Amino acid sequence: MARHVIAPVDELPPGTRKFLEIDGRPIAVFNIKGEYFGLMNRCPHQGAALCEGPLIGLAQSSNPGEIEYTKLGEIIRCPWHGWEFDIRTGQSYCDPRRFRVKAYPAQVEPGASVVKGPYVAETVTVKVESDYVVVEL
């Protein structure tokens, strides 16, 4: 899996998300309380831009009439039909056995290691002969 630099940490403060396209895939990266998560920005139900929906919590009940909200800000609700997915795992809460959103690992790395990289430039010799451009690989 290829790595992609998304943004400096200060451009993605807690509680925010960044939308981007990587290799033709719509992706959203979330900062949830200082932890970063990547999620496919397409609902598997009917293709909505899932990550444009609201961030909510998970309502759970152990006894009738008692509701406890957990995972506050960690559940994304699809803006079209209200299907809910866990940002950490992509797991659906509407139909967990059949639906999941692709989740991508995201982490913070020191700027120096990203800038330096272990980049290796490939060189190619180019010659112009008889009005033709020729590339030697």
ABEGO torsion letter per residue (X at the ends): XBBBBABBAAABBBGBBBBBBBGGBBBBBBBBGGBBBBBBBBBAAAGBBAAABBBBBBBBBABBGBBBBBGBGABBBBAAAGBBBBAAAGBBAABAAABBBBBBBBBBBBAAAAAAEBBBBBBBBBBBBGGBBBBBX
